[in-house]
């Protein structure tokens, strides 16, 4: 993943995080941060998979002589 790229979060994802954080005490905040970290890691894996699939698709098209 290109670290210079900005990850796009949906408005629903951002709103969920804001609302959740607003309702937390210290322990809940720690728990929420743990879940947020998992969400960020999952989002990074999603992006990496999409990038790999795009590269694979481009490679297959080149190998098959397709110009699509």
N, C-alpha and C positions, 0 to 999 in steps of 0.2 A: 504494500500500500504506500502510495506517495504521501509522506507525512506533511507535505506542503498543501495537500488537498484539504478543503474544509468539509467535514462530515455534515451532511444535511439531516437534521432531526425533524420529525414531523411536529406540528403544533401540538398534537395530542400527547406525544412523548414528553415534550418540554413542559406542558401544562401539568401532566401527571407528576412529574418530578417536583415542580414548584409547589403544588398542593400538598404532596406527601411531606416535603421538607417543612412546610409551614405548620404541620400538625405534630411534629416530633419533639420529644424531650431528648436529653443527651443520649440515652441508650437507644432509643428509636432512631435517632439521627445516625448513630454508628451502624445500626442494622440497615438503614436505608442507603447509606453510603456503600455498604457491602453489596447490596442489590444493584445500585447504580453502576458500580464497577463491573459486575457481571453483565449488565446490559450493554455497557460500552464495549466490553470484550466481545460480546456476541455480535454487536453491530460491526466491529472491526472484522470479525471472521466472515460475516455476510458480505462485506465489501470485497474482501480478499477473494472469496469464492466467485463473486460476480466478475472480478477482474481476470481471474484464471479462466473462467468460462469464455469470456470475451477473447482472450488471447488464443485459447484452444480453437474457438470458432474461426478466428482469422487464419490460424495455421491450417486448419482442415480445408478452408476455402482455397487457400494458396496451393495446397497439395493437390486438390482436385481441379485446379485450373479455373475455379469459379471467380467471376468478377463482381459478385453481388456485394 
